[in-house]
């Protein structure tokens, strides 16, 4: 069984460094790390996928829709006219 199915899904979507580290450690033990990483890239997902973070995927050209630099566009208040 893959380790992520036994854990709280929020672990893979946390911005906290401790949670990201824990998620990456679990990914290292998973037999599906490579296909999971590829799914994260192709789906342009947020969070840790196959041990790879959103930022790492964005740097490789797989940024999620609504992602810009260090900010998610949906989290930025719209400009006022």
mmCIF file of the N, C-alpha and C atoms, coordinates in Angstrom:
data_MODEL
# 
_entry.id   MODEL 
# 
loop_
_atom_site.group_PDB 
_atom_site.id 
_atom_site.type_symbol 
_atom_site.label_atom_id 
_atom_site.label_alt_id 
_atom_site.label_comp_id 
_atom_site.label_asym_id 
_atom_site.label_entity_id 
_atom_site.label_seq_id 
_atom_site.pdbx_PDB_ins_code 
_atom_site.Cartn_x 
_atom_site.Cartn_y 
_atom_site.Cartn_z 
_atom_site.occupancy 
_atom_site.B_iso_or_equiv 
_atom_site.pdbx_formal_charge 
_atom_site.auth_seq_id 
_atom_site.auth_comp_id 
_atom_site.auth_asym_id 
_atom_site.auth_atom_id 
_atom_site.pdbx_PDB_model_num 
ATOM 1   N N  . UNK A 1 1  ? 0.846   -1.193 0.000   1.00 0.00 ? 1  UNK A N  1 
ATOM 2   C CA . UNK A 1 1  ? 0.000   0.000  0.000   1.00 0.00 ? 1  UNK A CA 1 
ATOM 3   C C  . UNK A 1 1  ? 0.884   1.247  0.000   1.00 0.00 ? 1  UNK A C  1 
ATOM 4   N N  . UNK A 1 2  ? 0.414   2.272  -0.673  1.00 0.00 ? 2  UNK A N  1 
ATOM 5   C CA . UNK A 1 2  ? 1.173   3.518  -0.721  1.00 0.00 ? 2  UNK A CA 1 
ATOM 6   C C  . UNK A 1 2  ? 0.972   4.300  0.573   1.00 0.00 ? 2  UNK A C  1 
ATOM 7   N N  . UNK A 1 3  ? 2.049   4.906  1.100   1.00 0.00 ? 3  UNK A N  1 
ATOM 8   C CA . UNK A 1 3  ? 1.975   5.563  2.408   1.00 0.00 ? 3  UNK A CA 1 
ATOM 9   C C  . UNK A 1 3  ? 0.994   6.729  2.483   1.00 0.00 ? 3  UNK A C  1 
ATOM 10  N N  . UNK A 1 4  ? 0.759   7.417  1.387   1.00 0.00 ? 4  UNK A N  1 
ATOM 11  C CA . UNK A 1 4  ? -0.107  8.599  1.446   1.00 0.00 ? 4  UNK A CA 1 
ATOM 12  C C  . UNK A 1 4  ? -1.556  8.248  1.761   1.00 0.00 ? 4  UNK A C  1 
ATOM 13  N N  . UNK A 1 5  ? -1.967  7.030  1.481   1.00 0.00 ? 5  UNK A N  1 
ATOM 14  C CA . UNK A 1 5  ? -3.346  6.641  1.763   1.00 0.00 ? 5  UNK A CA 1 
ATOM 15  C C  . UNK A 1 5  ? -3.619  6.453  3.251   1.00 0.00 ? 5  UNK A C  1 
ATOM 16  N N  . UNK A 1 6  ? -2.553  6.328  4.037   1.00 0.00 ? 6  UNK A N  1 
ATOM 17  C CA . UNK A 1 6  ? -2.690  6.117  5.480   1.00 0.00 ? 6  UNK A CA 1 
ATOM 18  C C  . UNK A 1 6  ? -2.617  7.427  6.274   1.00 0.00 ? 6  UNK A C  1 
ATOM 19  N N  . UNK A 1 7  ? -2.279  8.515  5.608   1.00 0.00 ? 7  UNK A N  1 
ATOM 20  C CA . UNK A 1 7  ? -2.041  9.787  6.292   1.00 0.00 ? 7  UNK A CA 1 
ATOM 21  C C  . UNK A 1 7  ? -3.128  10.804 5.983   1.00 0.00 ? 7  UNK A C  1 
ATOM 22  N N  . UNK A 1 8  ? -3.149  11.867 6.776   1.00 0.00 ? 8  UNK A N  1 
ATOM 23  C CA . UNK A 1 8  ? -4.064  12.985 6.547   1.00 0.00 ? 8  UNK A CA 1 
ATOM 24  C C  . UNK A 1 8  ? -3.671  13.666 5.231   1.00 0.00 ? 8  UNK A C  1 
ATOM 25  N N  . UNK A 1 9  ? -4.581  13.809 4.286   1.00 0.00 ? 9  UNK A N  1 
ATOM 26  C CA . UNK A 1 9  ? -4.252  14.431 3.000   1.00 0.00 ? 9  UNK A CA 1 
ATOM 27  C C  . UNK A 1 9  ? -3.686  15.849 3.129   1.00 0.00 ? 9  UNK A C  1 
ATOM 28  N N  . UNK A 1 10 ? -4.032  16.545 4.188   1.00 0.00 ? 10 UNK A N  1 
ATOM 29  C CA . UNK A 1 10 ? -3.539  17.915 4.380   1.00 0.00 ? 10 UNK A CA 1 
ATOM 30  C C  . UNK A 1 10 ? -2.021  17.960 4.508   1.00 0.00 ? 10 UNK A C  1 
ATOM 31  N N  . UNK A 1 11 ? -1.403  16.848 4.872   1.00 0.00 ? 11 UNK A N  1 
ATOM 32  C CA . UNK A 1 11 ? 0.054   16.787 5.008   1.00 0.00 ? 11 UNK A CA 1 
ATOM 33  C C  . UNK A 1 11 ? 0.723   17.183 3.693   1.00 0.00 ? 11 UNK A C  1 
ATOM 34  N N  . UNK A 1 12 ? 0.142   16.808 2.584   1.00 0.00 ? 12 UNK A N  1 
ATOM 35  C CA . UNK A 1 12 ? 0.728   17.074 1.270   1.00 0.00 ? 12 UNK A CA 1 
ATOM 36  C C  . UNK A 1 12 ? 0.413   18.464 0.743   1.00 0.00 ? 12 UNK A C  1 
ATOM 37  N N  . UNK A 1 13 ? -0.442  19.199 1.420   1.00 0.00 ? 13 UNK A N  1 
ATOM 38  C CA . UNK A 1 13 ? -0.839  20.526 0.954   1.00 0.00 ? 13 UNK A CA 1 
ATOM 39  C C  . UNK A 1 13 ? -0.492  21.639 1.932   1.00 0.00 ? 13 UNK A C  1 
ATOM 40  N N  . UNK A 1 14 ? 0.244   21.317 2.968   1.00 0.00 ? 14 UNK A N  1 
ATOM 41  C CA . UNK A 1 14 ? 0.606   22.294 3.982   1.00 0.00 ? 14 UNK A CA 1 
ATOM 42  C C  . UNK A 1 14 ? 1.752   23.186 3.493   1.00 0.00 ? 14 UNK A C  1 
ATOM 43  N N  . UNK A 1 15 ? 1.738   24.435 3.937   1.00 0.00 ? 15 UNK A N  1 
ATOM 44  C CA . UNK A 1 15 ? 2.850   25.343 3.653   1.00 0.00 ? 15 UNK A CA 1 
ATOM 45  C C  . UNK A 1 15 ? 3.936   25.242 4.721   1.00 0.00 ? 15 UNK A C  1 
ATOM 46  N N  . UNK A 1 16 ? 3.665   24.507 5.795   1.00 0.00 ? 16 UNK A N  1 
ATOM 47  C CA . UNK A 1 16 ? 4.628   24.369 6.892   1.00 0.00 ? 16 UNK A CA 1 
ATOM 48  C C  . UNK A 1 16 ? 5.785   23.458 6.481   1.00 0.00 ? 16 UNK A C  1 
ATOM 49  N N  . UNK A 1 17 ? 6.990   23.914 6.736   1.00 0.00 ? 17 UNK A N  1 
ATOM 50  C CA . UNK A 1 17 ? 8.190   23.159 6.355   1.00 0.00 ? 17 UNK A CA 1 
ATOM 51  C C  . UNK A 1 17 ? 8.218   21.777 7.008   1.00 0.00 ? 17 UNK A C  1 
ATOM 52  N N  . UNK A 1 18 ? 7.770   21.680 8.249   1.00 0.00 ? 18 UNK A N  1 
ATOM 53  C CA . UNK A 1 18 ? 7.781   20.387 8.962   1.00 0.00 ? 18 UNK A CA 1 
ATOM 54  C C  . UNK A 1 18 ? 6.866   19.386 8.260   1.00 0.00 ? 18 UNK A C  1 
ATOM 55  N N  . UNK A 1 19 ? 5.692   19.827 7.862   1.00 0.00 ? 19 UNK A N  1 
ATOM 56  C CA . UNK A 1 19 ? 4.751   18.944 7.163   1.00 0.00 ? 19 UNK A CA 1 
ATOM 57  C C  . UNK A 1 19 ? 5.293   18.550 5.796   1.00 0.00 ? 19 UNK A C  1 
ATOM 58  N N  . UNK A 1 20 ? 5.880   19.485 5.080   1.00 0.00 ? 20 UNK A N  1 
ATOM 59  C CA . UNK A 1 20 ? 6.448   19.177 3.766   1.00 0.00 ? 20 UNK A CA 1 
ATOM 60  C C  . UNK A 1 20 ? 7.579   18.160 3.891   1.00 0.00 ? 20 UNK A C  1 
ATOM 61  N N  . UNK A 1 21 ? 8.403   18.318 4.909   1.00 0.00 ? 21 UNK A N  1 
ATOM 62  C CA . UNK A 1 21 ? 9.493   17.369 5.145   1.00 0.00 ? 21 UNK A CA 1 
ATOM 63  C C  . UNK A 1 21 ? 8.935   15.972 5.439   1.00 0.00 ? 21 UNK A C  1 
ATOM 64  N N  . UNK A 1 22 ? 7.913   15.901 6.267   1.00 0.00 ? 22 UNK A N  1 
ATOM 65  C CA . UNK A 1 22 ? 7.294   14.614 6.604   1.00 0.00 ? 22 UNK A CA 1 
ATOM 66  C C  . UNK A 1 22 ? 6.687   13.969 5.361   1.00 0.00 ? 22 UNK A C  1 
ATOM 67  N N  . UNK A 1 23 ? 6.039   14.763 4.525   1.00 0.00 ? 23 UNK A N  1 
ATOM 68  C CA . UNK A 1 23 ? 5.440   14.242 3.291   1.00 0.00 ? 23 UNK A CA 1 
ATOM 69  C C  . UNK A 1 23 ? 6.523   13.694 2.363   1.00 0.00 ? 23 UNK A C  1 
ATOM 70  N N  . UNK A 1 24 ? 7.614   14.428 2.234   1.00 0.00 ? 24 UNK A N  1 
ATOM 71  C CA . UNK A 1 24 ? 8.721   13.986 1.378   1.00 0.00 ? 24 UNK A CA 1 
ATOM 72  C C  . UNK A 1 24 ? 9.327   12.673 1.882   1.00 0.00 ? 24 UNK A C  1 
ATOM 73  N N  . UNK A 1 25 ? 9.457   12.555 3.187   1.00 0.00 ? 25 UNK A N  1 
ATOM 74  C CA . UNK A 1 25 ? 10.000  11.304 3.753   1.00 0.00 ? 25 UNK A CA 1 
ATOM 75  C C  . UNK A 1 25 ? 9.099   10.121 3.423   1.00 0.00 ? 25 UNK A C  1 
ATOM 76  N N  . UNK A 1 26 ? 7.797   10.329 3.494   1.00 0.00 ? 26 UNK A N  1 
ATOM 77  C CA . UNK A 1 26 ? 6.868   9.256  3.142   1.00 0.00 ? 26 UNK A CA 1 
ATOM 78  C C  . UNK A 1 26 ? 6.962   8.934  1.649   1.00 0.00 ? 26 UNK A C  1 
ATOM 79  N N  . UNK A 1 27 ? 7.115   9.952  0.824   1.00 0.00 ? 27 UNK A N  1 
ATOM 80  C CA . UNK A 1 27 ? 7.249   9.726  -0.611  1.00 0.00 ? 27 UNK A CA 1 
ATOM 81  C C  . UNK A 1 27 ? 8.479   8.878  -0.934  1.00 0.00 ? 27 UNK A C  1 
ATOM 82  N N  . UNK A 1 28 ? 9.539   9.043  -0.168  1.00 0.00 ? 28 UNK A N  1 
ATOM 83  C CA . UNK A 1 28 ? 10.771  8.284  -0.405  1.00 0.00 ? 28 UNK A CA 1 
ATOM 84  C C  . UNK A 1 28 ? 10.565  6.781  -0.216  1.00 0.00 ? 28 UNK A C  1 
ATOM 85  N N  . UNK A 1 29 ? 9.586   6.405  0.580   1.00 0.00 ? 29 UNK A N  1 
ATOM 86  C CA . UNK A 1 29 ? 9.335   4.978  0.842   1.00 0.00 ? 29 UNK A CA 1 
ATOM 87  C C  . UNK A 1 29 ? 8.304   4.374  -0.106  1.00 0.00 ? 29 UNK A C  1 
ATOM 88  N N  . UNK A 1 30 ? 7.740   5.206  -0.973  1.00 0.00 ? 30 UNK A N  1 
ATOM 89  C CA . UNK A 1 30 ? 6.633   4.773  -1.825  1.00 0.00 ? 30 UNK A CA 1 
ATOM 90  C C  . UNK A 1 30 ? 7.120   4.162  -3.140  1.00 0.00 ? 30 UNK A C  1 
ATOM 91  N N  . UNK A 1 31 ? 6.523   3.046  -3.544  1.00 0.00 ? 31 UNK A N  1 
ATOM 92  C CA . UNK A 1 31 ? 6.897   2.451  -4.831  1.00 0.00 ? 31 UNK A CA 1 
ATOM 93  C C  . UNK A 1 31 ? 6.348   3.221  -6.040  1.00 0.00 ? 31 UNK A C  1 
ATOM 94  N N  . UNK A 1 32 ? 5.473   4.189  -5.805  1.00 0.00 ? 32 UNK A N  1 
ATOM 95  C CA . UNK A 1 32 ? 4.858   4.944  -6.898  1.00 0.00 ? 32 UNK A CA 1 
ATOM 96  C C  . UNK A 1 32 ? 5.363   6.385  -6.991  1.00 0.00 ? 32 UNK A C  1 
ATOM 97  N N  . UNK A 1 33 ? 6.543   6.648  -6.440  1.00 0.00 ? 33 UNK A N  1 
ATOM 98  C CA . UNK A 1 33 ? 7.065   8.016  -6.425  1.00 0.00 ? 33 UNK A CA 1 
ATOM 99  C C  . UNK A 1 33 ? 7.173   8.618  -7.822  1.00 0.00 ? 33 UNK A C  1 
ATOM 100 N N  . UNK A 1 34 ? 7.752   7.896  -8.759  1.00 0.00 ? 34 UNK A N  1 
ATOM 101 C CA . UNK A 1 34 ? 7.963   8.441  -10.100 1.00 0.00 ? 34 UNK A CA 1 
ATOM 102 C C  . UNK A 1 34 ? 6.640   8.713  -10.819 1.00 0.00 ? 34 UNK A C  1 
ATOM 103 N N  . UNK A 1 35 ? 5.711   7.755  -10.892 1.00 0.00 ? 35 UNK A N  1 
ATOM 104 C CA . UNK A 1 35 ? 4.443   8.078  -11.562 1.00 0.00 ? 35 UNK A CA 1 
ATOM 105 C C  . UNK A 1 35 ? 3.636   9.152  -10.823 1.00 0.00 ? 35 UNK A C  1 
ATOM 106 N N  . UNK A 1 36 ? 3.743   9.215  -9.526  1.00 0.00 ? 36 UNK A N  1 
ATOM 107 C CA . UNK A 1 36 ? 3.047   10.248 -8.756  1.00 0.00 ? 36 UNK A CA 1 
ATOM 108 C C  . UNK A 1 36 ? 3.629   11.619 -9.090  1.00 0.00 ? 36 UNK A C  1 
ATOM 109 N N  . UNK A 1 37 ? 4.955   11.711 -9.147  1.00 0.00 ? 37 UNK A N  1 
ATOM 110 C CA . UNK A 1 37 ? 5.607   12.976 -9.503  1.00 0.00 ? 37 UNK A CA 1 
ATOM 111 C C  . UNK A 1 37 ? 5.175   13.411 -10.907 1.00 0.00 ? 37 UNK A C  1 
ATOM 112 N N  . UNK A 1 38 ? 5.136   12.461 -11.821 1.00 0.00 ? 38 UNK A N  1 
ATOM 113 C CA . UNK A 1 38 ? 4.730   12.770 -13.191 1.00 0.00 ? 38 UNK A CA 1 
ATOM 114 C C  . UNK A 1 38 ? 3.268   13.230 -13.239 1.00 0.00 ? 38 UNK A C  1 
ATOM 115 N N  . UNK A 1 39 ? 2.406   12.622 -12.438 1.00 0.00 ? 39 UNK A N  1 
ATOM 116 C CA . UNK A 1 39 ? 0.998   13.033 -12.375 1.00 0.00 ? 39 UNK A CA 1 
ATOM 117 C C  . UNK A 1 39 ? 0.877   14.456 -11.839 1.00 0.00 ? 39 UNK A C  1 
ATOM 118 N N  . UNK A 1 40 ? 1.688   14.799 -10.836 1.00 0.00 ? 40 UNK A N  1 
ATOM 119 C CA . UNK A 1 40 ? 1.684   16.155 -10.297 1.00 0.00 ? 40 UNK A CA 1 
ATOM 120 C C  . UNK A 1 40 ? 2.101   17.175 -11.334 1.00 0.00 ? 40 UNK A C  1 
ATOM 121 N N  . UNK A 1 41 ? 3.092   16.798 -12.153 1.00 0.00 ? 41 UNK A N  1 
ATOM 122 C CA . UNK A 1 41 ? 3.547   17.695 -13.212 1.00 0.00 ? 41 UNK A CA 1 
ATOM 123 C C  . UNK A 1 41 ? 2.482   17.842 -14.303 1.00 0.00 ? 41 UNK A C  1 
ATOM 124 N N  . UNK A 1 42 ? 2.001   16.733 -14.799 1.00 0.00 ? 42 UNK A N  1 
ATOM 125 C CA . UNK A 1 42 ? 1.042   16.771 -15.905 1.00 0.00 ? 42 UNK A CA 1 
ATOM 126 C C  . UNK A 1 42 ? -0.278  17.418 -15.499 1.00 0.00 ? 42 UNK A C  1 
ATOM 127 N N  . UNK A 1 43 ? -0.699  17.187 -14.255 1.00 0.00 ? 43 UNK A N  1 
ATOM 128 C CA . UNK A 1 43 ? -1.940  17.787 -13.764 1.00 0.00 ? 43 UNK A CA 1 
ATOM 129 C C  . UNK A 1 43 ? -1.758  19.190 -13.233 1.00 0.00 ? 43 UNK A C  1 
ATOM 130 N N  . UNK A 1 44 ? -0.479  19.649 -13.199 1.00 0.00 ? 44 UNK A N  1 
ATOM 131 C CA . UNK A 1 44 ? -0.134  20.972 -12.678 1.00 0.00 ? 44 UNK A CA 1 
ATOM 132 C C  . UNK A 1 44 ? -0.784  21.198 -11.313 1.00 0.00 ? 44 UNK A C  1 
ATOM 133 N N  . UNK A 1 45 ? -0.504  20.261 -10.420 1.00 0.00 ? 45 UNK A N  1 
ATOM 134 C CA . UNK A 1 45 ? -1.127  20.227 -9.102  1.00 0.00 ? 45 UNK A CA 1 
ATOM 135 C C  . UNK A 1 45 ? -0.397  21.095 -8.073  1.00 0.00 ? 45 UNK A C  1 
ATOM 136 N N  . UNK A 1 46 ? -1.119  21.482 -7.037  1.00 0.00 ? 46 UNK A N  1 
ATOM 137 C CA . UNK A 1 46 ? -0.527  22.114 -5.863  1.00 0.00 ? 46 UNK A CA 1 
ATOM 138 C C  . UNK A 1 46 ? -0.126  21.015 -4.887  1.00 0.00 ? 46 UNK A C  1 
ATOM 139 N N  . UNK A 1 47 ? 0.808   21.295 -4.002  1.00 0.00 ? 47 UNK A N  1 
ATOM 140 C CA . UNK A 1 47 ? 1.197   20.363 -2.949  1.00 0.00 ? 47 UNK A CA 1 
ATOM 141 C C  . UNK A 1 47 ? 2.371   19.485 -3.325  1.00 0.00 ? 47 UNK A C  1 
ATOM 142 N N  . UNK A 1 48 ? 2.659   18.538 -2.445  1.00 0.00 ? 48 UNK A N  1 
ATOM 143 C CA . UNK A 1 48 ? 3.749   17.586 -2.649  1.00 0.00 ? 48 UNK A CA 1 
ATOM 144 C C  . UNK A 1 48 ? 3.218   16.405 -3.448  1.00 0.00 ? 48 UNK A C  1 
ATOM 145 N N  . UNK A 1 49 ? 3.852   16.112 -4.565  1.00 0.00 ? 49 UNK A N  1 
ATOM 146 C CA . UNK A 1 49 ? 3.495   14.971 -5.415  1.00 0.00 ? 49 UNK A CA 1 
ATOM 147 C C  . UNK A 1 49 ? 4.786   14.241 -5.750  1.00 0.00 ? 49 UNK A C  1 
ATOM 148 N N  . UNK A 1 50 ? 4.902   13.006 -5.331  1.00 0.00 ? 50 UNK A N  1 
ATOM 149 C CA . UNK A 1 50 ? 6.102   12.235 -5.620  1.00 0.00 ? 50 UNK A CA 1 
ATOM 150 C C  . UNK A 1 50 ? 7.353   12.859 -5.032  1.00 0.00 ? 50 UNK A C  1 
ATOM 151 N N  . UNK A 1 51 ? 7.204   13.531 -3.904  1.00 0.00 ? 51 UNK A N  1 
ATOM 152 C CA . UNK A 1 51 ? 8.336   14.161 -3.239  1.00 0.00 ? 51 UNK A CA 1 
ATOM 153 C C  . UNK A 1 51 ? 8.723   15.510 -3.816  1.00 0.00 ? 51 UNK A C  1 
ATOM 154 N N  . UNK A 1 52 ? 7.952   16.027 -4.732  1.00 0.00 ? 52 UNK A N  1 
ATOM 155 C CA . UNK A 1 52 ? 8.268   17.284 -5.406  1.00 0.00 ? 52 UNK A CA 1 
ATOM 156 C C  . UNK A 1 52 ? 7.225   18.344 -5.040  1.00 0.00 ? 52 UNK A C  1 
ATOM 157 N N  . UNK A 1 53 ? 7.690   19.538 -4.697  1.00 0.00 ? 53 UNK A N  1 
ATOM 158 C CA . UNK A 1 53 ? 6.788   20.607 -4.266  1.00 0.00 ? 53 UNK A CA 1 
ATOM 159 C C  . UNK A 1 53 ? 6.238   21.405 -5.442  1.00 0.00 ? 53 UNK A C  1 
ATOM 160 N N  . UNK A 1 54 ? 5.238   22.218 -5.158  1.00 0.00 ? 54 UNK A N  1 
ATOM 161 C CA . UNK A 1 54 ? 4.653   23.105 -6.154  1.00 0.00 ? 54 UNK A CA 1 
ATOM 162 C C  . UNK A 1 54 ? 5.721   24.013 -6.743  1.00 0.00 ? 54 UNK A C  1 
ATOM 163 N N  . UNK A 1 55 ? 6.556   24.580 -5.895  1.00 0.00 ? 55 UNK A N  1 
ATOM 164 C CA . UNK A 1 55 ? 7.610   25.490 -6.351  1.00 0.00 ? 55 UNK A CA 1 
ATOM 165 C C  . UNK A 1 55 ? 8.595   24.765 -7.258  1.00 0.00 ? 55 UNK A C  1 
ATOM 166 N N  . UNK A 1 56 ? 8.981   23.558 -6.879  1.00 0.00 ? 56 UNK A N  1 
ATOM 167 C CA . UNK A 1 56 ? 9.916   22.793 -7.711  1.00 0.00 ? 56 UNK A CA 1 
ATOM 168 C C  . UNK A 1 56 ? 9.323   22.501 -9.085  1.00 0.00 ? 56 UNK A C  1 
ATOM 169 N N  . UNK A 1 57 ? 8.052   22.114 -9.111  1.00 0.00 ? 57 UNK A N  1 
ATOM 170 C CA . UNK A 1 57 ? 7.400   21.854 -10.402 1.00 0.00 ? 57 UNK A CA 1 
ATOM 171 C C  . UNK A 1 57 ? 7.285   23.129 -11.226 1.00 0.00 ? 57 UNK A C  1 
ATOM 172 N N  . UNK A 1 58 ? 6.968   24.251 -10.572 1.00 0.00 ? 58 UNK A N  1 
ATOM 173 C CA . UNK A 1 58 ? 6.844   25.525 -11.282 1.00 0.00 ? 58 UNK A CA 1 
ATOM 174 C C  . UNK A 1 58 ? 8.180   25.912 -11.923 1.00 0.00 ? 58 UNK A C  1 
ATOM 175 N N  . UNK A 1 59 ? 9.263   25.693 -11.219 1.00 0.00 ? 59 UNK A N  1 
ATOM 176 C CA . UNK A 1 59 ? 10.590  26.008 -11.765 1.00 0.00 ? 59 UNK A CA 1 
ATOM 177 C C  . UNK A 1 59 ? 10.927  25.151 -12.980 1.00 0.00 ? 59 UNK A C  1 
ATOM 178 N N  . UNK A 1 60 ? 10.314  23.981 -13.082 1.00 0.00 ? 60 UNK A N  1 
ATOM 179 C CA . UNK A 1 60 ? 10.536  23.088 -14.217 1.00 0.00 ? 60 UNK A CA 1 
ATOM 180 C C  . UNK A 1 60 ? 9.541   23.330 -15.353 1.00 0.00 ? 60 UNK A C  1 
ATOM 181 N N  . UNK A 1 61 ? 8.654   24.322 -15.156 1.00 0.00 ? 61 UNK A N  1 
ATOM 182 C CA . UNK A 1 61 ? 7.689   24.655 -16.194 1.00 0.00 ? 61 UNK A CA 1 
ATOM 183 C C  . UNK A 1 61 ? 6.329   24.008 -16.023 1.00 0.00 ? 61 UNK A C  1 
ATOM 184 N N  . UNK A 1 62 ? 6.054   23.472 -14.836 1.00 0.00 ? 62 UNK A N  1 
ATOM 185 C CA . UNK A 1 62 ? 4.777   22.805 -14.567 1.00 0.00 ? 62 UNK A CA 1 
ATOM 186 C C  . UNK A 1 62 ? 3.995   23.543 -13.480 1.00 0.00 ? 62 UNK A C  1 
ATOM 187 N N  . UNK A 1 63 ? 3.933   24.849 -13.566 1.00 0.00 ? 63 UNK A N  1 
ATOM 188 C CA . UNK A 1 63 ? 3.212   25.627 -12.563 1.00 0.00 ? 63 UNK A CA 1 
ATOM 189 C C  . UNK A 1 63 ? 1.714   25.365 -12.659 1.00 0.00 ? 63 UNK A C  1 
ATOM 190 N N  . UNK A 1 64 ? 1.044   25.250 -11.516 1.00 0.00 ? 64 UNK A N  1 
ATOM 191 C CA . UNK A 1 64 ? -0.410  25.078 -11.536 1.00 0.00 ? 64 UNK A CA 1 
ATOM 192 C C  . UNK A 1 64 ? -1.105  26.321 -12.076 1.00 0.00 ? 64 UNK A C  1 
ATOM 193 N N  . UNK A 1 65 ? -2.288  26.140 -12.599 1.00 0.00 ? 65 UNK A N  1 
ATOM 194 C CA . UNK A 1 65 ? -3.103  27.275 -13.031 1.00 0.00 ? 65 UNK A CA 1 
ATOM 195 C C  . UNK A 1 65 ? -3.389  28.115 -11.790 1.00 0.00 ? 65 UNK A C  1 
ATOM 196 N N  . UNK A 1 66 ? -3.240  29.417 -11.906 1.00 0.00 ? 66 UNK A N  1 
ATOM 197 C CA . UNK A 1 66 ? -3.478  30.298 -10.769 1.00 0.00 ? 66 UNK A CA 1 
ATOM 198 C C  . UNK A 1 66 ? -2.276  30.464 -9.872  1.00 0.00 ? 66 UNK A C  1 
ATOM 199 N N  . UNK A 1 67 ? -1.116  30.003 -10.308 1.00 0.00 ? 67 UNK A N  1 
ATOM 200 C CA . UNK A 1 67 ? 0.107   30.110 -9.509  1.00 0.00 ? 67 UNK A CA 1 
ATOM 201 C C  . UNK A 1 67 ? 1.033   31.109 -10.179 1.00 0.00 ? 67 UNK A C  1 
ATOM 202 N N  . UNK A 1 68 ? 1.573   32.033 -9.396  1.00 0.00 ? 68 UNK A N  1 
ATOM 203 C CA . UNK A 1 68 ? 2.507   33.012 -9.931  1.00 0.00 ? 68 UNK A CA 1 
ATOM 204 C C  . UNK A 1 68 ? 3.574   33.288 -8.885  1.00 0.00 ? 68 UNK A C  1 
ATOM 205 N N  . UNK A 1 69 ? 4.814   33.053 -9.242  1.00 0.00 ? 69 UNK A N  1 
ATOM 206 C CA . UNK A 1 69 ? 5.955   33.269 -8.344  1.00 0.00 ? 69 UNK A CA 1 
ATOM 207 C C  . UNK A 1 69 ? 5.707   32.578 -7.010  1.00 0.00 ? 69 UNK A C  1 
ATOM 208 N N  . UNK A 1 70 ? 5.697   33.332 -5.930  1.00 0.00 ? 70 UNK A N  1 
ATOM 209 C CA . UNK A 1 70 ? 5.500   32.745 -4.602  1.00 0.00 ? 70 UNK A CA 1 
ATOM 210 C C  . UNK A 1 70 ? 4.075   32.891 -4.108  1.00 0.00 ? 70 UNK A C  1 
ATOM 211 N N  . UNK A 1 71 ? 3.157   33.236 -4.987  1.00 0.00 ? 71 UNK A N  1 
ATOM 212 C CA . UNK A 1 71 ? 1.779   33.483 -4.572  1.00 0.00 ? 71 UNK A CA 1 
ATOM 213 C C  . UNK A 1 71 ? 0.794   32.720 -5.448  1.00 0.00 ? 71 UNK A C  1 
ATOM 214 N N  . UNK A 1 72 ? -0.259  32.282 -4.848  1.00 0.00 ? 72 UNK A N  1 
ATOM 215 C CA . UNK A 1 72 ? -1.386  31.743 -5.601  1.00 0.00 ? 72 UNK A CA 1 
ATOM 216 C C  . UNK A 1 72 ? -2.263  32.928 -5.950  1.00 0.00 ? 72 UNK A C  1 
ATOM 217 N N  . UNK A 1 73 ? -2.595  33.067 -7.207  1.00 0.00 ? 73 UNK A N  1 
ATOM 218 C CA . UNK A 1 73 ? -3.356  34.238 -7.636  1.00 0.00 ? 73 UNK A CA 1 
ATOM 219 C C  . UNK A 1 73 ? -4.678  34.378 -6.916  1.00 0.00 ? 73 UNK A C  1 
ATOM 220 N N  . UNK A 1 74 ? -5.316  33.270 -6.565  1.00 0.00 ? 74 UNK A N  1 
ATOM 221 C CA . UNK A 1 74 ? -6.610  33.367 -5.892  1.00 0.00 ? 74 UNK A CA 1 
ATOM 222 C C  . UNK A 1 74 ? -6.476  33.955 -4.493  1.00 0.00 ? 74 UNK A C  1 
ATOM 223 N N  . UNK A 1 75 ? -5.235  33.969 -3.921  1.00 0.00 ? 75 UNK A N  1 
ATOM 224 C CA . UNK A 1 75 ? -5.026  34.497 -2.585  1.00 0.00 ? 75 UNK A CA 1 
ATOM 225 C C  . UNK A 1 75 ? -4.697  35.984 -2.597  1.00 0.00 ? 75 UNK A C  1 
ATOM 226 N N  . UNK A 1 76 ? -4.511  36.540 -3.779  1.00 0.00 ? 76 UNK A N  1 
ATOM 227 C CA . UNK A 1 76 ? -4.155  37.946 -3.912  1.00 0.00 ? 76 UNK A CA 1 
ATOM 228 C C  . UNK A 1 76 ? -5.422  38.749 -4.167  1.00 0.00 ? 76 UNK A C  1 
ATOM 229 N N  . UNK A 1 77 ? -5.610  39.802 -3.404  1.00 0.00 ? 77 UNK A N  1 
ATOM 230 C CA . UNK A 1 77 ? -6.799  40.636 -3.581  1.00 0.00 ? 77 UNK A CA 1 
ATOM 231 C C  . UNK A 1 77 ? -6.773  41.312 -4.943  1.00 0.00 ? 77 UNK A C  1 
ATOM 232 N N  . UNK A 1 78 ? -7.910  41.410 -5.605  1.00 0.00 ? 78 UNK A N  1 
ATOM 233 C CA . UNK A 1 78 ? -7.942  42.073 -6.908  1.00 0.00 ? 78 UNK A CA 1 
ATOM 234 C C  . UNK A 1 78 ? -7.616  43.554 -6.774  1.00 0.00 ? 78 UNK A C  1 
ATOM 235 N N  . UNK A 1 79 ? -7.022  44.106 -7.801  1.00 0.00 ? 79 UNK A N  1 
ATOM 236 C CA . UNK A 1 79 ? -6.687  45.540 -7.802  1.00 0.00 ? 79 UNK A CA 1 
ATOM 237 C C  . UNK A 1 79 ? -7.981  46.350 -7.873  1.00 0.00 ? 79 UNK A C  1 
ATOM 238 N N  . UNK A 1 80 ? -7.967  47.466 -7.203  1.00 0.00 ? 80 UNK A N  1 
ATOM 239 C CA . UNK A 1 80 ? -9.137  48.351 -7.236  1.00 0.00 ? 80 UNK A CA 1 
ATOM 240 C C  . UNK A 1 80 ? -8.960  49.382 -8.339  1.00 0.00 ? 80 UNK A C  1 
ATOM 241 N N  . UNK A 1 81 ? -10.049 49.717 -9.030  1.00 0.00 ? 81 UNK A N  1 
ATOM 242 C CA . UNK A 1 81 ? -9.951  50.709 -10.126 1.00 0.00 ? 81 UNK A CA 1 
ATOM 243 C C  . UNK A 1 81 ? -9.627  52.097 -9.625  1.00 0.00 ? 81 UNK A C  1 
# 
